[in-house]
Amino acid sequence: RHLSSSTAKSQGPNLPDTSPMTSLKRFKDHHDDEKVSWRGAPRFADWMLTWGDDMQTRIHVHRFALVRSSRFFRGATNEAFQGTSTDLGKLLPDICRPLLEKLLDWIYEGADALGTLKDGEVPLLYHMADVLQCPALKNHMLDLIEKRAGARDFTTD
């Protein structure tokens, strides 16, 4: 006769819990916490971001991460185009280049990865989000602009 967990527990501590959920716990994999990242040498990277002729800016990334956040990359990484990279220097002004890491951190990890942004970084990230058609990042930057503008006193004495 099958005993439920509550019945087994009420009959004493010597009876093992034979509920189906307990026996399935041993099959769970508790070691699969590897995060997908663009940093270092990313495994399974299938796209490259470049910035003009600068050989320093060659970043291997994952198409799935790009297309999850960006309408631009949904089109640019379409296999029908047979491309393997995007030159961001052709799309964005050089003043945005120092924020490329923050943009990628946001794409891979979300808003929490941005940390505290300087006032001058917010409009540049907004511009990057606008050009690359990243609506969630664009809205996040607008929220920051609104929040920071509301926190300032623009009245003059």
N, C-alpha and C positions, 0 to 999 in steps of 0.2 A: 504494500500500500504506500502510495506517495504522500509524504508529509509536506505541508507548506512550511515556509520559513518560520512563520509565527507559531505553528504547531510544534515544530522541532525545537524551537527555543523554549517553549513552555514545558517540554518534557525533560529538560535537564541539559547541562552543558556537555555531556558525553556523546550526544548524537550529533553527527556532522550535518551541516547545512547542505541539503541536497537540492536546493532550488536550481532551476536551469540557469538563472543569472549568475549564481556563484560559480558554477562550473565553466561558464564562458569567460570569466575574468582572466583565466590563465592564457587565453588566446590573444589578449590585447597586447599590442606592441607599444611599449613605453619608451622606446628609444628613437622615435622618429620626429625629433624636434629640430631638424636642420632647416634653417630659414634659407629661402632663395634670396640671393643678393647680387648686386651688380659689382660690389667691391671685391678686390683681390682677383682671383682667377675663377670667375663664376662657372660652375658646372652647367653644361647643356646650353650655354649661351648660343643664340642663333641669329643675332643681329649686332651691328656695330654702329655706334654713334661717333662721329668725327666733328671737328671744328676747323674747317679750312685746311690749310696745308700743315698745320701744327701737328707734328708726329707725337707730341705729348698727349694730345687729346684723341685718343682712340680707346673707346670704352665698349667692352663686350657686354651686351645686355640680352634680355629674354623678350622675344616678341610678345609672349602672353602677358607680361607685366606692362609693356607699353600700350598694347591695345585695350587693356582693361581700363586704362585711365585717359587715353587720348584718341579722339576721333581722327586726328591727323595720322597717327601711327596705324590705325585700322586700315587706312587706305595705302599708306606708304609701304607697309610690310606685306601687302597682298602678294601672295605667291605668283599670281599671274604676271606681275611686273618683273619677276626674277631678280629683284634687288637683294642686296645683303647689308646695306648700310644707309645711313642718312647723315648728310653733312649739315649740321645745325648752323654752321657759320653762314650758310646761304639763306637761312630763315630768320635768324635772330641777330641783333646788333652785338658787337663785341662787348659792350658794357654788361650784357647778360651772362657772358662766359663764366665769371667767377661763381655764379649761382647754379651752374649745371649740376653740381653734386647735391645741392639742396633739392633741386627738381627731381633728381633720380631717387633720393631718399624718400621724398613724398610719394613718388610713383610706386616704389616698392613697399613702403612701410606706413604711409598715411600721414596725416597732419601732425601726429605726435613726434614724428621724426624731424620736423622742421625746427623744433626748439624755439628759442626766442629770436625773432627776426629784428634786424635794425630797420629803422624807418625807411631808409633808402632801398632796402631789399624788397619790400612789399610791392611797390609799383612795378619793379622789374620782374618779379615772379608773376604778378598779374599779367604783364605783357607776354611772358613766356607761355602762360596758361592760355591766353587768348590766341596766340599764334598756333600753338600745338593743339588747340581745341580740347583742353582739359577742363570740363565744366566744374568739377568738384573743387579743383585747386583754384580756379577763377573765383568761385563763390566764397571759398575760404579767405582768399586775399581781400575780397570786397568786405567781408565781415570784419577782418582785421582793420581795414582802412576806416570803416564806420566806427568801430570800437575806439580806435585811437583818436579819431576826430572828435568823438563825443567826450573823450576824457580831457580834452584841451579846452581852455577858456580862451575864446577868440575875441572877447570884449576888450575894448581899450578904455583906459581911465582918462 
